[in-house]
């Protein structure tokens, strides 16, 4: 790969618990945040007022000002994995479609033309600390195993993929009101009383979550007790049909009694508030697909506020991306960047009376 007279940057794509490198390759982007405050330099004052560190603010400045069109970026995961190599195609754009990627607001987007991608779906692995640890945005050392590999790697060109159709620079993703949620559920046949109870609970849970963010975040058991169970109760699940810590499952939901494998309807895997929830998908799928649980057609992963809901396919498997994703503090109709539905469909999938088409 030609690296003469080209600056080479390494940019992190999350971490080993919460990574989004596949998303970057799919849409032809690199992502950075926090992005809620907008682009540089207008974001600086708000970030300082909100208590963001000077180091983080300087990284945001560097991402905007130091990286130039034509520079190379090495998309890294940790300090030993390269997930992609590409050429920067333009300035920073603020795209709110990336405002909630498994809990991270990373709306600061730069378009990238990928010149190398893994050909087997797995990142290129190097030795420990082959890439610098530390800031999300750094210059790549022009020595060592990664740089030598770049020199030897053939440069290809996949072009710049199209962004999600709803991405409009500078425009926030339209949010849904609780009234719109209520209308959707009413049209689906949900009783008015149940809808009122649900929307009241959703508002209360959002307030509780905001309080937790200002204080100490809850443990996993507290997340189950004060955030997950109240929402499930509001969606119609009774204590008889909802078991906590049942056979290694955080919350098990049953279609009917008695509580046995044959009557298991959904597995709910819970992580503490603020943790990655989508990374819990494989663990939850393992529980749902154990022998004797053929009627378990739903998998839910959550941190108490964000819910990834998966409906099983014809073979009983669960796709890599959720069928629907919901954030109780950021209700939207769909998530084009994640290629899934939003809050209305998630609530429908979580309800007791859901039946697979």
C-alpha positions, 0 to 999 in steps of 0.5 A: 500500500502506498503510504508515502506522503500520506498521514496514517491514523489509527482510530478505535472502533469501540473495544472488545466489549462493545465494538462497531467495526462491522458497522464502519465497514458496512457504511464506509465511515469512521465514528467518534463521540461523544457527538451529542454536542455537535461538531467542532468548535461549537461543541467545545463549550457545552462539553466543558460545561458538562464536565468532559475532560480536556484530553477528550475535547482535544481528541475531538479537535484532532479528529476534526482539524488534524485528519485531512482528506486523503489521509489513511485510517487504520480501524483498530480494535484493542491493541492487536486487531486491524479491522480495516484500512481506508482513505478519508474522503471528506470533512466531519459530518454530524449524523444523528443516525449514529446517535445510539450505537449500543449506548454510545452517541458517536454522531461525528462521522467521516466518510472512508473509502475502504482499501482493505477489509478482512476477507474472512470476516475476522480482523487481522491479528497482530502481537499484543500492543502492536497498536498504541493504547490510549486515545481513540484517535492517534497517529500510527507509528511509522515502524513496527508490525502494522506499518510493515504490513501496510507497506506489503498489503495490496491496495484495493478499492471498494468505493464509498458505500451509501449511508443509511437513507435517513442520514441528513447532515445536521438533522436530528433523528425525529423522536417519537412521543409517548402519544404516538407510541400509544396510538401505535399500540392502540391500532395493534389492538392493545387495550386503552387501560394497558396502554396508559399504564405502559406509557406512565411506566416508560416515563417513570423509568426514563426518570429513574435512568436519568437519576442513576446517571447523575449518581451511582449506576446500579448493579445488574440485580438492581437493574433487573428489579427497578428497570426491567421487571417494571417494564415487563409487568406493564407489558402484561407479564404476570409474576407467575409467567416471569421468573428471575434467575431461572436456570441461569437465565436473568429473566425467563418469560413463559407462554403458559404454566407451569414454568418449564422448558417447553413453555419458555417464550422468551429469554431476557439477558440483563446487563447493568445500566450503561453496559453494552447490551447487544454483546450479550446476544450470543449468551442469551441465544445459547440459553434460548436454543437449549434442547427442549426450548423449541417454543422460545422464539424471542431473545431480549438483551437489555441494560434496563433502558436500551432493549435489543429484541430478536425474533427467531427465524424459521430454523430457530436461530437469531440474526446478528442484528436485532429485529428491533431496538429501543431506548426508553430515553430516545424513542425513534421509529427505526434505526437505519444504521443498525438496519432494524426497527425501533421502539413501536416494534420493540414494544410489540415484540416484548408484549405477552400477546405477540405471535410470530407471523 
